[in-house]
Amino acid sequence: MPRLLGWLDERQPDVVCLQETKLADDAFTKLLGEELSGRGYETALYGEVQWNGVALLSKVGLEDVVKGVAGAPGFPDPEARAVAATCGGIRVHSLYVPNGRVPDSDHYRYKLEWLAALKEVVANGPAEAIVCGDMNIAPTDADVFDPAAYVGSTHVTAPERQALANLLSTGLHDVVRDRWPDERVFSYWDYRAGMFHQDLGMRIDLMLASDPVAERVKAAWIDRKARKGTGPSDHAPVIIDLDVAPDGDIGPVVPPPSAPRGGRKRTTKLPQNR
């Protein structure tokens, strides 16, 4: 949170989707409400103490707010993982998809059932939509630094990727990958073992846009600068520009990593399974 306001001032986004706020709604409002309203943002919050939490910030309207995903299971109770609203005529979903923890565990099955419910909501929703956030799934092997490092882990299993494909089958487009089909693009890097500085990451934060919205995308990129410095998140913001791209058609990662990627091929051991 301490870095959020400076980032808003620098990037001037119209709509912002936040995940893992880890704050009850009243605590979020007390901490940031005045600062956000002073910058022209309306807020839609769905938080809880200590865990999870999602939010939508909008300068272009915030209508028909819905918390949660209709028909989704809890674990065992409903968790604060989704908030949706119509912003400037587009239905925007801010999501924090369950992690899954361990393949074939109860939490893994919860993740798949939650995603199935989300697919139904999106399929029956407005034609103009953006589904975005921490999806906790790398769509393909190209979206992890080393597929061998993730064998036996969540985020890359066939059922998870199929659940994401089912969501995309509603007419959504992975706009970052569509714009940069052959580039090395990550949005998450573990804090430990120098993973960020070596560019050993994953692309698990996605912007999925329906046809009418995807056609308006002029730029789609990862704000890697926001992952630098003191006290960053382990995720970097994903940015898309509709209709006009103030910074030009930049990307895919800004600024690009300086770590060399050539040399002898070797498998990197993860600090721990995510």
BAFIVO-155312 format. One record per residue (C-alpha): residue in three letters; z, y, x. Coordinates in Angstrom, 3 decimals. Example, Ala and Ser with C-alpha at 12.3 -4.5 7.8 and 13.67 -1.06 7.14 Angstrom:
BEGIN
code=ala | up=7.800 | north=-4.500 | east=12.300
code=ser | up=7.140 | north=-1.060 | east=13.670
END
This chain:
BEGIN
code=met | up=0.000 | north=0.000 | east=0.000
code=pro | up=0.738 | north=2.593 | east=2.727
code=arg | up=-2.908 | north=2.403 | east=3.838
code=leu | up=-4.446 | north=2.499 | east=0.374
code=leu | up=-4.302 | north=6.238 | east=-0.253
code=gly | up=-5.942 | north=7.121 | east=3.045
code=trp | up=-8.704 | north=4.619 | east=2.359
code=leu | up=-9.294 | north=6.087 | east=-1.106
code=asp | up=-9.561 | north=9.565 | east=0.390
code=glu | up=-12.030 | north=8.368 | east=3.016
code=arg | up=-14.297 | north=6.203 | east=0.857
code=gln | up=-13.970 | north=7.995 | east=-2.517
code=pro | up=-14.702 | north=4.921 | east=-4.667
code=asp | up=-15.178 | north=5.322 | east=-8.414
code=val | up=-13.692 | north=1.917 | east=-9.266
code=val | up=-11.251 | north=-0.122 | east=-7.178
code=cys | up=-10.106 | north=-3.715 | east=-7.719
code=leu | up=-6.823 | north=-4.661 | east=-6.064
code=gln | up=-5.286 | north=-8.100 | east=-5.585
code=glu | up=-1.925 | north=-9.373 | east=-4.344
code=thr | up=-0.167 | north=-6.150 | east=-5.276
code=lys | up=3.127 | north=-8.101 | east=-5.424
code=leu | up=4.680 | north=-5.419 | east=-7.644
code=ala | up=5.822 | north=-5.305 | east=-11.241
code=asp | up=3.876 | north=-2.732 | east=-13.241
code=asp | up=6.726 | north=-0.225 | east=-13.391
code=ala | up=7.274 | north=-0.482 | east=-9.633
code=phe | up=3.543 | north=0.043 | east=-8.981
code=thr | up=3.533 | north=3.109 | east=-11.214
code=lys | up=6.648 | north=4.522 | east=-9.570
code=leu | up=5.193 | north=4.002 | east=-6.096
code=leu | up=1.594 | north=5.099 | east=-6.653
code=gly | up=1.127 | north=6.428 | east=-10.163
code=glu | up=1.372 | north=10.136 | east=-9.369
code=glu | up=-0.743 | north=9.847 | east=-6.224
code=leu | up=-3.475 | north=7.950 | east=-8.050
code=ser | up=-3.574 | north=10.187 | east=-11.108
code=gly | up=-3.758 | north=13.201 | east=-8.801
code=arg | up=-6.912 | north=11.679 | east=-7.324
code=gly | up=-8.432 | north=11.199 | east=-10.762
code=tyr | up=-7.735 | north=7.498 | east=-11.266
code=glu | up=-6.690 | north=5.751 | east=-14.442
code=thr | up=-4.934 | north=2.440 | east=-13.814
code=ala | up=-4.804 | north=-0.961 | east=-15.487
code=leu | up=-2.046 | north=-3.130 | east=-14.065
code=tyr | up=-0.988 | north=-6.745 | east=-14.337
code=gly | up=1.757 | north=-7.376 | east=-11.839
code=glu | up=4.824 | north=-9.442 | east=-11.180
code=val | up=7.725 | north=-9.199 | east=-8.785
code=gln | up=7.074 | north=-10.577 | east=-5.284
code=trp | up=3.957 | north=-12.645 | east=-6.026
code=asn | up=0.343 | north=-12.244 | east=-7.163
code=gly | up=-0.530 | north=-9.046 | east=-9.052
code=val | up=-3.869 | north=-7.357 | east=-9.764
code=ala | up=-4.942 | north=-3.831 | east=-10.645
code=leu | up=-7.956 | north=-1.761 | east=-11.615
code=leu | up=-8.325 | north=1.896 | east=-10.643
code=ser | up=-11.112 | north=3.895 | east=-12.259
code=lys | up=-12.488 | north=7.427 | east=-12.267
code=val | up=-15.178 | north=6.514 | east=-14.818
code=gly | up=-13.101 | north=5.313 | east=-17.742
code=leu | up=-10.877 | north=2.338 | east=-18.460
code=glu | up=-11.450 | north=0.793 | east=-21.876
code=asp | up=-10.540 | north=-2.477 | east=-23.592
code=val | up=-8.048 | north=-3.634 | east=-20.957
code=val | up=-7.319 | north=-7.371 | east=-20.988
code=lys | up=-4.674 | north=-9.038 | east=-18.842
code=gly | up=-5.107 | north=-12.657 | east=-17.840
code=val | up=-7.906 | north=-15.116 | east=-18.585
code=ala | up=-8.134 | north=-16.487 | east=-22.114
code=gly | up=-7.644 | north=-20.245 | east=-22.124
code=ala | up=-6.522 | north=-20.432 | east=-18.496
code=pro | up=-3.527 | north=-22.609 | east=-17.618
code=gly | up=-0.358 | north=-21.373 | east=-15.982
code=phe | up=1.560 | north=-22.894 | east=-13.088
code=pro | up=3.509 | north=-23.691 | east=-15.171
code=asp | up=3.763 | north=-20.185 | east=-16.652
code=pro | up=0.935 | north=-17.627 | east=-16.789
code=glu | up=0.500 | north=-15.748 | east=-13.506
code=ala | up=-0.700 | north=-12.183 | east=-12.885
code=arg | up=-4.119 | north=-13.078 | east=-11.498
code=ala | up=-6.687 | north=-11.235 | east=-13.625
code=val | up=-7.187 | north=-7.882 | east=-15.282
code=ala | up=-10.421 | north=-6.688 | east=-16.864
code=ala | up=-11.618 | north=-3.416 | east=-18.357
code=thr | up=-14.827 | north=-1.578 | east=-19.131
code=cys | up=-15.487 | north=1.114 | east=-16.530
code=gly | up=-18.502 | north=3.359 | east=-16.954
code=gly | up=-20.114 | north=0.840 | east=-19.290
code=ile | up=-19.594 | north=-2.160 | east=-16.979
code=arg | up=-17.085 | north=-4.922 | east=-17.679
code=val | up=-15.102 | north=-5.225 | east=-14.442
code=his | up=-12.862 | north=-8.205 | east=-13.650
code=ser | up=-10.321 | north=-7.898 | east=-10.814
code=leu | up=-9.311 | north=-11.431 | east=-9.822
code=tyr | up=-6.884 | north=-13.206 | east=-7.566
code=val | up=-7.983 | north=-16.819 | east=-7.905
code=pro | up=-5.322 | north=-19.481 | east=-7.240
code=asn | up=-5.318 | north=-20.691 | east=-3.643
code=gly | up=-5.325 | north=-24.411 | east=-4.365
code=arg | up=-2.972 | north=-25.118 | east=-1.451
code=val | up=-3.946 | north=-28.747 | east=-0.753
code=pro | up=-6.978 | north=-30.645 | east=-2.075
code=asp | up=-6.147 | north=-32.890 | east=-5.041
code=ser | up=-2.712 | north=-31.299 | east=-5.489
code=asp | up=-1.423 | north=-29.933 | east=-8.796
code=his | up=-2.175 | north=-26.411 | east=-7.586
code=tyr | up=-5.721 | north=-27.444 | east=-6.656
code=arg | up=-6.322 | north=-28.830 | east=-10.134
code=tyr | up=-4.809 | north=-25.658 | east=-11.587
code=lys | up=-7.321 | north=-23.639 | east=-9.555
code=leu | up=-10.281 | north=-25.593 | east=-10.911
code=glu | up=-9.063 | north=-25.371 | east=-14.515
code=trp | up=-8.415 | north=-21.641 | east=-14.119
code=leu | up=-11.956 | north=-21.112 | east=-12.825
code=ala | up=-13.405 | north=-23.131 | east=-15.716
code=ala | up=-11.619 | north=-20.851 | east=-18.192
code=leu | up=-12.873 | north=-17.774 | east=-16.324
code=lys | up=-16.441 | north=-19.062 | east=-16.567
code=glu | up=-16.156 | north=-19.236 | east=-20.358
code=val | up=-14.774 | north=-15.703 | east=-20.562
code=val | up=-17.609 | north=-14.321 | east=-18.452
code=ala | up=-20.270 | north=-16.346 | east=-20.275
code=asn | up=-19.143 | north=-14.894 | east=-23.588
code=gly | up=-18.606 | north=-11.362 | east=-22.289
code=pro | up=-20.807 | north=-8.263 | east=-22.065
code=ala | up=-24.187 | north=-8.404 | east=-20.348
code=glu | up=-23.203 | north=-5.766 | east=-17.787
code=ala | up=-20.390 | north=-7.216 | east=-15.694
code=ile | up=-18.886 | north=-7.381 | east=-12.229
code=val | up=-16.555 | north=-10.258 | east=-11.368
code=cys | up=-14.814 | north=-9.562 | east=-8.094
code=gly | up=-11.786 | north=-10.061 | east=-5.927
code=asp | up=-10.140 | north=-12.683 | east=-3.756
code=met | up=-11.933 | north=-15.783 | east=-5.002
code=asn | up=-10.314 | north=-18.088 | east=-2.416
code=ile | up=-13.624 | north=-19.962 | east=-2.066
code=ala | up=-16.205 | north=-19.709 | east=0.711
code=pro | up=-19.499 | north=-20.247 | east=-1.146
code=thr | up=-21.263 | north=-22.153 | east=1.673
code=asp | up=-20.687 | north=-23.275 | east=5.246
code=ala | up=-22.376 | north=-20.045 | east=6.359
code=asp | up=-19.349 | north=-18.208 | east=4.973
code=val | up=-16.852 | north=-19.676 | east=7.468
code=phe | up=-16.882 | north=-19.249 | east=11.235
code=asp | up=-16.785 | north=-23.004 | east=11.892
code=pro | up=-17.109 | north=-25.553 | east=9.063
code=ala | up=-15.501 | north=-28.244 | east=11.223
code=ala | up=-12.306 | north=-26.196 | east=11.438
code=tyr | up=-11.856 | north=-26.374 | east=7.669
code=val | up=-12.413 | north=-30.081 | east=7.082
code=gly | up=-9.653 | north=-31.298 | east=4.773
code=ser | up=-8.727 | north=-27.772 | east=3.689
code=thr | up=-9.111 | north=-25.922 | east=0.445
code=his | up=-11.603 | north=-23.056 | east=-0.016
code=val | up=-14.549 | north=-25.191 | east=1.146
code=thr | up=-14.383 | north=-28.406 | east=-0.890
code=ala | up=-17.251 | north=-29.529 | east=-3.092
code=pro | up=-15.319 | north=-29.189 | east=-6.393
code=glu | up=-14.293 | north=-25.612 | east=-5.551
code=arg | up=-17.829 | north=-24.653 | east=-4.611
code=gln | up=-19.133 | north=-26.300 | east=-7.774
code=ala | up=-16.647 | north=-24.295 | east=-9.845
code=leu | up=-17.980 | north=-21.135 | east=-8.207
code=ala | up=-21.566 | north=-22.266 | east=-8.817
code=asn | up=-20.689 | north=-22.822 | east=-12.475
code=leu | up=-19.398 | north=-19.252 | east=-12.653
code=leu | up=-22.589 | north=-17.962 | east=-11.030
code=ser | up=-24.635 | north=-19.943 | east=-13.554
code=thr | up=-23.565 | north=-17.461 | east=-16.236
code=gly | up=-26.071 | north=-15.059 | east=-14.676
code=leu | up=-24.026 | north=-13.596 | east=-11.837
code=his | up=-25.342 | north=-12.754 | east=-8.367
code=asp | up=-23.407 | north=-12.822 | east=-5.092
code=val | up=-24.666 | north=-9.363 | east=-4.184
code=val | up=-23.437 | north=-9.244 | east=-0.575
code=arg | up=-25.082 | north=-12.551 | east=0.316
code=asp | up=-28.198 | north=-11.655 | east=-1.660
code=arg | up=-28.531 | north=-8.477 | east=0.369
code=trp | up=-27.690 | north=-10.132 | east=3.710
code=pro | up=-28.904 | north=-13.743 | east=3.365
code=asp | up=-28.884 | north=-14.660 | east=7.059
code=glu | up=-26.105 | north=-12.510 | east=8.494
code=arg | up=-22.640 | north=-13.451 | east=9.730
code=val | up=-20.407 | north=-11.822 | east=7.106
code=phe | up=-16.658 | north=-12.346 | east=6.750
code=ser | up=-14.021 | north=-10.579 | east=4.654
code=tyr | up=-10.844 | north=-12.438 | east=5.699
code=trp | up=-9.385 | north=-13.126 | east=9.133
code=asp | up=-6.036 | north=-14.811 | east=9.774
code=tyr | up=-3.471 | north=-12.477 | east=11.345
code=arg | up=-2.661 | north=-14.875 | east=14.161
code=ala | up=-4.355 | north=-16.255 | east=17.271
code=gly | up=-6.653 | north=-13.260 | east=17.677
code=met | up=-8.850 | north=-14.435 | east=14.836
code=phe | up=-9.922 | north=-10.929 | east=13.810
code=his | up=-10.845 | north=-9.767 | east=17.296
code=gln | up=-12.850 | north=-12.941 | east=17.883
code=asp | up=-14.504 | north=-12.588 | east=14.464
code=leu | up=-13.278 | north=-16.014 | east=13.365
code=gly | up=-13.122 | north=-15.452 | east=9.642
code=met | up=-14.195 | north=-16.451 | east=6.157
code=arg | up=-16.041 | north=-14.736 | east=3.332
code=ile | up=-13.840 | north=-15.405 | east=0.318
code=asp | up=-13.756 | north=-11.922 | east=-1.253
code=leu | up=-16.786 | north=-11.712 | east=-3.496
code=met | up=-18.648 | north=-9.231 | east=-5.675
code=leu | up=-20.500 | north=-11.110 | east=-8.405
code=ala | up=-22.727 | north=-8.957 | east=-10.603
code=ser | up=-24.760 | north=-9.726 | east=-13.711
code=asp | up=-28.514 | north=-9.101 | east=-13.716
code=pro | up=-28.453 | north=-5.514 | east=-15.054
code=val | up=-25.783 | north=-4.505 | east=-12.539
code=ala | up=-27.238 | north=-6.403 | east=-9.570
code=glu | up=-30.522 | north=-4.569 | east=-10.079
code=arg | up=-28.683 | north=-1.273 | east=-9.527
code=val | up=-27.097 | north=-2.262 | east=-6.192
code=lys | up=-28.248 | north=0.043 | east=-3.385
code=ala | up=-25.747 | north=-1.086 | east=-0.732
code=ala | up=-23.313 | north=-3.986 | east=-0.333
code=trp | up=-21.063 | north=-4.310 | east=2.696
code=ile | up=-17.686 | north=-5.201 | east=4.190
code=asp | up=-15.506 | north=-2.289 | east=5.318
code=arg | up=-14.273 | north=-3.950 | east=8.511
code=lys | up=-12.812 | north=-0.647 | east=9.717
code=ala | up=-10.098 | north=-0.982 | east=7.063
code=arg | up=-8.972 | north=-4.282 | east=8.659
code=lys | up=-8.207 | north=-2.519 | east=11.965
code=gly | up=-5.164 | north=-0.560 | east=13.064
code=thr | up=-1.471 | north=-0.966 | east=12.265
code=gly | up=-0.279 | north=-2.942 | east=9.274
code=pro | up=-3.619 | north=-3.896 | east=7.702
code=ser | up=-4.266 | north=-6.521 | east=5.082
code=asp | up=-5.781 | north=-9.753 | east=6.372
code=his | up=-8.678 | north=-9.017 | east=3.996
code=ala | up=-11.220 | north=-6.204 | east=4.317
code=pro | up=-12.576 | north=-4.285 | east=1.310
code=val | up=-15.949 | north=-5.289 | east=-0.093
code=ile | up=-17.965 | north=-2.251 | east=-1.209
code=ile | up=-21.032 | north=-1.975 | east=-3.399
code=asp | up=-22.894 | north=1.192 | east=-4.325
code=leu | up=-24.798 | north=1.405 | east=-7.603
code=asp | up=-27.814 | north=3.673 | east=-8.092
code=val | up=-27.050 | north=5.819 | east=-5.028
code=ala | up=-25.707 | north=4.787 | east=-1.600
code=pro | up=-23.957 | north=7.826 | east=-0.049
code=asp | up=-23.782 | north=6.157 | east=3.377
code=gly | up=-27.245 | north=4.615 | east=3.165
code=asp | up=-28.075 | north=0.923 | east=2.982
code=ile | up=-25.519 | north=0.018 | east=5.620
code=gly | up=-23.972 | north=-3.328 | east=6.419
code=pro | up=-23.366 | north=-6.103 | east=6.313
code=val | up=-20.129 | north=-5.445 | east=8.236
code=val | up=-19.104 | north=-1.902 | east=9.210
code=pro | up=-18.463 | north=-1.509 | east=12.070
code=pro | up=-19.937 | north=-4.768 | east=13.380
code=pro | up=-17.663 | north=-6.975 | east=15.500
code=ser | up=-17.966 | north=-6.720 | east=19.260
code=ala | up=-16.856 | north=-10.283 | east=20.012
code=pro | up=-19.633 | north=-12.331 | east=21.646
code=arg | up=-20.801 | north=-15.263 | east=19.555
code=gly | up=-22.928 | north=-17.066 | east=22.104
code=gly | up=-21.906 | north=-19.538 | east=24.751
code=arg | up=-20.706 | north=-23.119 | east=24.522
code=lys | up=-20.228 | north=-24.469 | east=21.013
code=arg | up=-16.692 | north=-25.607 | east=20.380
code=thr | up=-14.461 | north=-26.234 | east=17.400
code=thr | up=-11.623 | north=-23.756 | east=16.949
code=lys | up=-8.295 | north=-25.068 | east=15.715
code=leu | up=-6.891 | north=-22.988 | east=12.865
code=pro | up=-3.379 | north=-21.508 | east=13.248
code=gln | up=-2.545 | north=-23.448 | east=10.090
code=asn | up=-4.335 | north=-24.502 | east=6.951
code=arg | up=-4.533 | north=-21.652 | east=4.448
END
